[in-house]
Amino acid sequence: MTLKKLLNISVLLTAFLAFSQSKVKGVVVDVDGNPLAFASVIFKNSTEGTVSDEDGVFYLSSPNTHKELQVSYVGFDKLTVGIEKQNQYFKIVLKESSNQLQTVTIVAGRIPKKGNPAIALLEKVWARKKSNGLKMFPNYEYEKYEKIQFDLNNIDSSFTEQKIFKGMEFVFDQIDTSRVSGKNFLPVYINESVYKVYGKNKENNEVVREDLVANKNSGIGAGEGVTTYIKDLYVDYNIYDDYIRLFGKSFTSPVGKSGVNTYNYVLADSANISGKWCYNIIYYPIRKNELTFKGDMWIADTVFAVKDINMQVSKSANLNWIKEVFLERDYKVENDSVILPEKDYMMADFSLRKKKSSMGVFGKRTTYFDSYSFNNPKKEDFYKKKSDVFADSIYNATETYWKTHRQETLDKNEQGIYTMLDTLKTVPKFKKIYNLGVILATGYVEFPNFDYGPVFSTFDYNDVEGVRIRVGGRTYFGINDMWRIQGYTAYGFKDRRVKYGLSYKYMFDKQKRLIFGIGHRDDVEQTGAGLTTSNDVLGRSFATSGLFSSGASNLLTDVQLTNVFFSAEPVDNINFELNFVQRNLKSASPAFSLSYIDDNGNIQNKTQQTELGFAIKYTPRRKVFGNGVERKNVNDNFPVFYLSYANGFGALFNSEFNYQKLQMYYKQPFYIGAIGRTTTTLEVGKTFGEASLALLNIVPGNQSFFNIQNTFGLLNYYEFVTDTYASLHFEHNFNGRVFGKIPFLRKLNLREIVGIKGAYGTISQSNINRNLPAFQSLPFLNLEAKTIAPSKIYYEYNVGIDNILKVFRLDFYWRGNYLHHPNANKFGVKGSFGFTF
């Protein structure tokens, strides 16, 4: 065959492939040119469709060939137009119908519920939601295929022709067009996983075991940071719940009962889908600036369950860094009584700007469910066992295996992505771009098997050390490292001292996560900046920094800390730890004293103490990434319960004090429907026996200009000292629920926060007598008024404005009592920076 014939065949094949799909876009308006929001746009004689946005704009794509487009809008005549070419642009003009419905029209405001056939249909769905799908079976099994992908989007010639990409032009051969938004995109990361899922339905709960069978990935970062990021955003959700949680926020579900107060529903069509008669309902939000969706759903007759649903986050929703979010869920009907999940698709368009033409990143997750089987009961212990995620077979699955178990065939671009990305990572210029991104995201500079950093801790300042320079790093071979060494050294130009910290951890049992650790730190720190005792040898409180302090940063402690521990996690999210801790503590500044009176009546300036301790940490619903000695949390909506006991041995290693210390920490975040998220933190503790000030419990103050978690914004350091305490912090973020209703504030996407904090505590007379030299030196302790501990509950409250310019939060604090204390702060303003959606 000649070269010319080959070229002709290639051109014909390309043309055939191009037209074996349909892509259209446009706008829907009335005869006066006013955009019609939430109009139904479908390919005629199909169920493939979309709903126009608030501006009447739509984009629709299908892998199948369609010749006609059908557009409808309640109160207007339905219109059908021919499709003549790919990416054809339509301006659809609809005329008002002469027999339009008087009570059901798609306009701003609320459609009456009474007599609405869509609401009547949804009521049948709500009545059946607890008895549909997998809940019908005592036990079940299925295979799950998941594909996660990151793509650069809105790539134009001004980007691809930049000098920085010279020598990397081959990358742009992989550009394709999104079927959801119509934007072009370039894949930069892909991960594929196959799971075997086993479930058991009990009377009031469901037990699920999920085994990873195969995994394959390539792209920027080899998956560590990217996978953490994407899994943190895309949590599992149930469309039948009242609220769907995405990006740390609660979106009102269009299928939940609460949707009737948030959405307008219109019964638009009916059709036979996969042999099942279904009804089409269009829904859209009644009000702007709320966390809502717009789209449509198909309800299967007889079973009265959702067959297919499309959900697109409203443009006016109070979200940062996100231009679009699209969710799609499909179910298959096995028979007249069984409907099961078949496909789940999620796509978010992340961008620094919401301008349509600005570049961004698509984050996509596609999940398929197949090979269902039922009535194959397992023993109770089966669901408690964990699969071996370290097995080599998981990460070395052959291409033949993937072709058999990949429930969605990779398209042309995805097939080439593994080769393209592996090649891209060898290009020097790209490696420089990637390394810069890693530094900004993690704070570390990557070298082979070693990370330098955190770079943001390199420079600091306080009144004791003066200018401080720090260098450090960690070993890093991968996310499943069995051991890790971390360390740092620092130097203060004022105190002319070298500080350091070094730790080593090794996991010698993968399944039960048995870990041995040892570490030592010799450094200067602001102690008393937290109630619950920390034994972290590399930790350093933000309060230690004087760069952002509203007062003197000279109440610092010279800390020498050695920690040896064994930990185990025999059950997911229940961690046990046994530790041996040795502390040497003394004042690092002449500004105050940590002196105490010993048993012989002598004043001692240094505390030397040895403890043997035991701790339990329970974190239900926590999800983690990685299986090595150190893991990352990929969600923050789980409760934390921590209980610790420490015994201070006076006769061991020259220790001075005999005491027992019991502490409990409990943090509970929870969502309150559509009005936001509340976080409560409770800390209680008691020290039985006598101890020096350095070992007692200081109610944590905050003298910086910034918010510090679990501290009191208007307390000075060492203003209250206790040996028995209780502390409660309450904060609620309304997520813009109030500001969103104020016209001149609505577009700023501000978010309201209210909070109150309280602390109660006592201290024994023996501990007061023991620590009198130290108490007399503390500048903020009111020794004369005998308010060393807050025996009358101390409290303060705050009102905050979050999301200022998308990155800044400003809080206004008021002090409730103890106004007579020396230099008491009655009012304060503090800020914080953060990246939130």
Secondary structure, DSSP 4 states (H G I P E B T S, - for coil): --HHHHHHHHHHHHHHHHHSSEEEEEEEEETTS-B-TT-EEEETTSS-EEE--TTSEEEEEESS---EEEEE-TTB--EEEE--STTEEEEEEE-B-TT--SS---SSSPPPSTT-HHHHHHHHHHHHGGGSGGGGSSEEEEEEEEEEEEEEES--HHHHTSGGGTT-GGGGGG-EE-TTT--EEEEEEEEEEEEEEEEEE-SS-EEEEEEEEEEEEEEGGGGHHHHHHHHHH-----TTSSEEEETTEEEEPSSSGGGGGTEEEEEEEEEEETTEEEEEEEEEESSSSSS-EEEEEEEETTTTEEEEEEEEE-TTS--SSEEEEEEEEEEEEEETTEEEEEEEEEEEEE-SS--TTS-EEEEEEEEEEEEEEES----GGGGG----TT-HHHH---HHHHHHH-SS---HHHHHHHHHHHHHTT-HHHHHHHHHHHHHHHS-EEETTEEE--GGGSEEEETTTEEEEEEEEEE-S-TT-SEEEEEEEEEETTTTEEEEEEEEEEEEETTTTEEEEEEEEEEEE--SS-SS----SS---GGG--TTBSS-----EEEEEEEEEEEEEEETTEEEEEEEEEEEEEESSTTS---EE-TTS-EESEEEEEEEEEEEEE-TT--EE--SSS-EE----S-EEEEEEEEE-TTSTT----EEEEEEEEEEEEE-GGG-EEEEEEEEEEEEE---GGGSEEPPB--BSB--TTSBTTPPTTS-EESEEEEEEEEEE-TTTTGGGSHHHHTTT-EEEEEEEEEEEE--HHHHHHTHHHHHH-TT--TTTT-SS-SSPEEEEEEEEEEETTTEEEEEEEE-S-TTSTT--SEEEEEEE----
